[in-house]
Amino acid sequence: MIPQFRILSLVLICFFFNQCQQSTPKEVREQKVLFKNEGNLSILNDENKTLAEFKIEIADSPYERQTGMMYRDSLEEQHGMLFIFENSELRGFYMKNTLIPLDLIFIDENYEIVHIYSKATPYETASISSQLPAKYVFEINGGLSEQIGIQKGMKIKYNKR
């Protein structure tokens, strides 16, 4: 009985290795990450008037917040991503796997802009700090904050679709 078991085992091992060698490699296709219009965000100036309006994608789950704008090769000028957290605290962001320069606008629980980090460098892994507690972070194209005139102390309002 033992020799038959050994023969059967050898046949099965040979069959397994033969099947492994005959399998064809599967093609991996990259899929472009597209913008999802999930709401609108307005930047309000000191007189509570709308300075700028954006269509926004919302990152409010742990996975969405971790992935953010990674792997995207472009962002339309009036588009952005709003990160929503459960509470206000010091935030740290980085640009790992982010292909385009971004402005990071840190916003507190009262919807007031507390810090702007302009022109974050693509692929940079150093942490970008909110400097003050923030509940929201709004990312837009690098340099756009300055171009529009967005400043610390201004407020935002947003809605989800």
C-alpha positions in Angstrom: 0.0 0.0 0.0 2.8 2.4 0.8 4.5 2.2 -2.6 1.2 2.9 -4.3 0.7 6.0 -2.1 4.1 7.2 -3.0 3.5 6.8 -6.7 0.1 8.5 -6.4 1.8 11.4 -4.4 4.5 11.8 -7.1 1.9 11.8 -9.8 -0.1 14.5 -8.1 3.0 16.6 -7.4 4.0 16.4 -11.1 0.5 17.3 -12.2 0.5 20.3 -9.9 3.8 21.6 -11.1 2.9 21.0 -14.7 -0.3 23.0 -14.2 1.6 25.9 -12.6 3.9 26.1 -15.5 1.2 26.0 -18.1 -0.9 28.9 -16.6 -0.7 32.1 -18.6 0.1 35.3 -16.8 -3.0 37.5 -16.3 -2.9 41.0 -17.8 -3.1 43.8 -15.2 -4.8 46.9 -16.5 -4.5 50.3 -14.9 -7.8 52.0 -14.5 -7.9 55.8 -14.4 -9.3 57.3 -11.2 -12.1 59.7 -12.2 -13.6 62.6 -10.3 -17.0 61.9 -8.6 -19.2 65.0 -8.2 -20.6 64.5 -4.7 -21.4 68.0 -3.7 -20.5 71.7 -3.8 -18.2 73.9 -1.7 -18.1 77.7 -1.5 -15.3 79.8 -0.1 -16.7 82.8 1.7 -14.8 86.1 2.1 -14.7 88.3 5.3 -18.0 89.8 4.2 -19.6 86.4 3.9 -19.9 86.7 0.1 -18.9 83.8 -2.2 -15.3 84.2 -3.4 -15.2 80.9 -5.2 -17.3 77.8 -5.9 -16.1 74.2 -6.4 -17.6 70.8 -7.3 -16.3 68.4 -4.7 -15.5 64.8 -4.2 -16.0 63.8 -0.5 -13.5 61.6 1.4 -15.3 60.7 4.6 -14.4 57.0 5.1 -11.0 55.8 6.4 -10.2 54.3 2.9 -11.2 57.4 1.0 -9.2 59.6 3.4 -6.2 57.4 3.1 -6.3 57.3 -0.7 -7.4 60.9 -1.3 -6.0 62.3 -4.6 -3.5 59.5 -5.2 -3.0 58.2 -8.7 -4.8 61.0 -10.4 -3.1 62.7 -13.2 -5.2 65.9 -13.4 -7.8 67.9 -11.5 -10.1 70.4 -13.2 -9.7 74.0 -11.9 -13.1 74.3 -10.2 -12.9 70.8 -8.7 -11.5 69.7 -5.3 -11.7 67.0 -2.7 -13.1 67.6 0.8 -11.8 65.3 3.6 -14.2 65.1 6.5 -13.1 63.8 9.9 -15.1 62.9 13.0 -13.4 65.5 15.1 -10.9 68.4 15.1 -7.3 67.7 15.8 -3.9 68.3 14.4 -3.8 66.7 10.9 -0.8 65.5 8.9 -1.0 64.8 5.2 1.6 63.7 2.6 1.8 63.5 -1.1 2.9 59.9 -1.6 1.6 58.6 -4.9 0.0 62.0 -5.7 0.9 63.0 -9.2 -0.1 66.6 -9.2 0.8 69.6 -7.0 -2.0 70.6 -4.6 -3.0 73.3 -2.1 -4.2 71.9 1.2 -6.7 74.1 3.0 -7.2 73.1 6.7 -10.5 74.0 8.2 -11.8 73.8 11.8 -15.1 72.6 13.2 -16.5 76.2 12.7 -15.8 76.0 9.0 -13.0 78.6 9.3 -9.8 78.2 7.3 -7.0 77.8 9.9 -4.0 77.1 7.6 -3.2 76.9 3.9 -0.3 74.9 2.6 0.3 76.0 -1.0 1.8 73.9 -3.9 2.5 70.6 -2.1 5.1 68.7 -4.1 4.0 65.5 -5.9 5.4 62.3 -4.3 6.7 64.1 -1.2 6.5 61.8 1.8 7.2 64.5 4.5 4.2 65.3 6.6 2.3 68.5 5.9 0.8 69.8 9.2 -2.4 71.6 9.8 -0.6 73.7 12.5 -3.9 74.0 14.3 -6.7 71.5 14.9 -8.8 70.8 11.8 -11.9 68.8 11.1 -11.8 69.3 7.3 -9.1 69.5 4.7 -9.9 70.8 1.2 -7.5 69.9 -1.6 -7.4 71.9 -4.9 -4.9 72.5 -7.7 -1.5 73.8 -6.5 -1.3 77.6 -6.5 -5.1 78.1 -6.9 -5.5 79.4 -3.4 -3.2 82.3 -4.0 -4.7 82.9 -7.5 -8.2 83.2 -6.1 -7.2 85.0 -3.0 -8.2 82.4 -0.4 -6.9 83.4 3.0 -6.7 82.2 6.6 -9.8 83.3 8.5 -12.2 82.9 5.6 -15.0 80.3 5.9 -16.4 77.6 3.8 -19.9 76.1 3.3 -20.6 72.8 1.6 -23.4 70.4 0.8 -23.5 66.8 -0.3 -25.6 65.7 -3.2 
